[in-house]
Amino acid sequence: MIKRIKNFFSKLNIRQRVVLIAYASIIAVGLIYYMGVRKAGDGFDCIIYQSTGLYCPGCGLTRSCLNLINGDFARAFRNHPLFVVTAIMCVVLSVFAVIGRPKIFTKNKTYLAIFIVVIILWIVFFVLRNIPGFEFLQPLAY
């Protein structure tokens, strides 16, 4: 078994190893957190929301992530639509990093443009979810 694992890793290039280790780390931390949240309750209260009454860009992330883990994609999207979209995008970009990039992604400017668009989306999301009339962007109650 260990020989198979070593053989598998020896065939991977450095980028593929980094992506694999990053995902393994994220999954391990996520599982530990998930077990802790299941034992403790619904998660943690947002300090920004408690002190200002405004939903921060991260409000609803824990619930959205737990919904994704439980397979409830509709509720995960409802709790934090941008998290679901960003998570899917990260998976797609990671797959490109492992198996090779399409020609559109051969230049670093494309990645920079995607990063800038994502940051702008998160800022717009933060502003809109706190404006009356956009309550549908606010996370669901516990």
Phi, psi and omega in degrees: 000313180294324178297321178296318180295315178298319179297319179298312181293328181293337180276348183272143173277175187297321180297318179294322178295317180298314180297317180297316179293321179297315179294320178298320179294316179298317180295318180297312179297318179298318179293319177297314179297316180301316179295322178293318179292320179297325180282322186274330183139220187277349182127209185244146178281146181281124180294322180295316180294320180295323184270332184245339185082003178260142175281124178282169179299339182265353181300124180099355181297316181298312180297321179296316179296317178295322177296320177297316180298322180278358178084010180266079186293324180295315179290325177298316178294323180291324180289322180200087185300324183289329177297315181298315180296316180295320179297316178298317180297319179297320178296315180298314180296325178292321177298318176300321180294328182276312187265352182116150185263145170294163185303328181296335183259018182280346180252143181294338179297328178295315178296320178297318178297317178298316180299315180296317178298317180296317178298316178297318178300317180295322179293314178298319178300315179301315181292311185295322184291349179254005179261134176303137183104344178245034181298337180294344176272350180282149180293154177293153176293156181301000000 
